[in-house]
Amino acid sequence: MQVGEDTVKYTQQLSPEQLWARPCGNASIGFHLLHMSGVIDRMFTYAAGQSLSAEQLDYLRRESIVDMELDVATLVQNLQLQIEKALQILAAVDPGTLTEERFLGRKRIPTTLIGLLFHAAEHAQRHVGQLLVTARCLK
């Protein structure tokens, strides 16, 4: 929820050029917004014990591609929708299953359900921090 609040706060006034700018070679804000949505989606897919779909793999490949057709409002709205979807899934999680084994990625790195859920939140929050630094550089 904090990720959603912070992205709205720090991206409201960005122009399309600022959205895709890479000051000092840092990742663009557009990348961070795409990546946060993707990470949440991927971690919840693994948490459900599933592999990524072809669509998810394509999304992952496109996260770092500049797309001037995408604007801040669309990217933030997509992230908000992904967060809402995650919250609905979390509400249905049986706490007794949190330590069940799950696997991360194509290498099937062993982890737990709670490990994947925590990673989704922690990884997204880390990218908010990077987004904030980039936004401050652009002012």
C-alpha positions as CSV (number, residue, x, y, z in Angstrom):
1,M,0.0,0.0,0.0
2,Q,2.9,2.3,0.8
3,V,4.3,1.7,-2.7
4,G,1.0,2.9,-4.2
5,E,0.9,6.0,-2.1
6,D,4.5,7.0,-2.7
7,T,4.4,6.5,-6.4
8,V,1.4,8.8,-6.7
9,K,3.1,11.4,-4.5
10,Y,6.4,11.4,-6.4
11,T,5.3,11.1,-10.0
12,Q,2.3,13.5,-10.2
13,Q,4.1,16.4,-12.0
14,L,6.4,14.4,-14.3
15,S,6.5,15.1,-18.0
16,P,6.9,12.3,-20.6
17,E,10.6,13.3,-21.0
18,Q,11.1,13.1,-17.2
19,L,9.4,9.8,-17.0
20,W,11.9,8.2,-19.3
21,A,15.0,10.3,-18.4
22,R,18.0,8.5,-17.1
23,P,20.0,11.1,-15.1
24,C,23.6,9.9,-14.4
25,G,22.8,6.7,-16.1
26,N,20.2,5.7,-13.5
27,A,17.1,3.7,-14.4
28,S,14.2,5.8,-15.6
29,I,11.1,6.3,-13.5
30,G,9.1,4.6,-16.3
31,F,11.3,1.5,-15.8
32,H,10.7,1.5,-12.0
33,L,6.9,1.8,-12.5
34,L,6.9,-1.0,-15.0
35,H,9.2,-3.2,-12.9
36,M,7.3,-2.8,-9.7
37,S,4.1,-4.0,-11.4
38,G,6.0,-6.8,-13.0
39,V,7.7,-7.9,-9.8
40,I,4.5,-8.1,-7.8
41,D,2.8,-10.0,-10.6
42,R,5.7,-12.5,-10.9
43,M,6.2,-13.1,-7.2
44,F,2.4,-13.7,-6.7
45,T,2.6,-16.2,-9.7
46,Y,5.4,-18.1,-8.0
47,A,3.6,-17.8,-4.7
48,A,0.6,-19.6,-6.3
49,G,3.0,-22.4,-7.3
50,Q,2.9,-21.5,-11.0
51,S,5.5,-20.8,-13.7
52,L,5.5,-17.5,-15.6
53,S,3.4,-17.3,-18.7
54,A,4.7,-16.2,-22.1
55,E,2.9,-12.9,-21.6
56,Q,4.7,-12.4,-18.2
57,L,8.1,-13.2,-19.8
58,D,7.3,-10.7,-22.6
59,Y,6.4,-8.1,-20.1
60,L,9.7,-8.7,-18.2
61,R,11.7,-8.2,-21.5
62,R,9.8,-4.9,-22.2
63,E,10.3,-3.4,-18.8
64,S,13.5,-1.6,-19.8
65,I,12.3,-0.4,-23.2
66,V,11.4,3.3,-23.4
67,D,7.8,3.6,-24.6
68,M,6.8,7.3,-25.1
69,E,3.2,6.1,-25.6
70,L,3.0,5.2,-21.9
71,D,2.3,8.1,-19.6
72,V,2.8,8.5,-15.9
73,A,-1.0,8.2,-15.2
74,T,-1.3,4.9,-17.0
75,L,1.8,3.4,-15.4
76,V,0.7,4.5,-11.9
77,Q,-2.8,3.2,-12.5
78,N,-1.5,-0.1,-13.7
79,L,0.7,-0.4,-10.6
80,Q,-2.3,0.5,-8.4
81,L,-4.4,-2.2,-10.0
82,Q,-1.5,-4.8,-9.5
83,I,-1.4,-3.8,-5.8
84,E,-5.1,-4.2,-5.4
85,K,-5.0,-7.6,-7.0
86,A,-2.2,-8.6,-4.6
87,L,-4.1,-7.4,-1.6
88,Q,-7.1,-9.5,-2.7
89,I,-4.9,-12.5,-3.0
90,L,-3.3,-11.8,0.4
91,A,-6.7,-11.6,2.1
92,A,-7.3,-15.2,1.0
93,V,-4.0,-16.6,2.1
94,D,-4.3,-19.2,4.9
95,P,-1.6,-18.2,7.5
96,G,-1.0,-22.0,8.0
97,T,0.4,-22.2,4.5
98,L,3.0,-19.4,4.8
99,T,5.9,-21.7,5.4
100,E,5.1,-24.1,2.5
101,E,7.8,-24.5,0.0
102,R,7.7,-22.6,-3.2
103,F,10.2,-21.9,-6.0
104,L,11.5,-18.7,-7.5
105,G,12.3,-18.3,-11.2
106,R,13.3,-20.6,-14.0
107,K,16.1,-21.9,-11.8
108,R,13.5,-22.9,-9.2
109,I,15.3,-21.5,-6.3
110,P,13.7,-22.9,-3.1
111,T,11.9,-20.5,-0.9
112,T,8.6,-20.3,1.0
113,L,5.2,-18.7,0.4
114,I,5.9,-16.0,2.9
115,G,9.4,-15.4,1.4
116,L,7.8,-14.7,-2.0
117,L,5.1,-12.4,-0.6
118,F,7.7,-10.5,1.5
119,H,10.0,-10.2,-1.5
120,A,7.2,-8.7,-3.6
121,A,6.7,-6.0,-1.1
122,E,10.3,-5.4,-0.2
123,H,11.5,-5.3,-3.8
124,A,8.8,-2.9,-4.9
125,Q,9.5,-0.6,-1.9
126,R,13.2,-0.6,-2.8
127,H,12.3,0.6,-6.3
128,V,10.2,3.4,-4.9
129,G,13.4,4.6,-3.2
130,Q,15.2,4.5,-6.4
131,L,12.3,6.3,-8.2
132,L,12.4,9.0,-5.5
133,V,16.1,9.6,-6.0
134,T,15.6,9.8,-9.8
135,A,12.7,12.2,-9.4
136,R,14.7,14.5,-7.2
137,C,17.5,14.6,-9.7
138,L,15.0,15.7,-12.4
139,K,13.7,18.7,-10.4
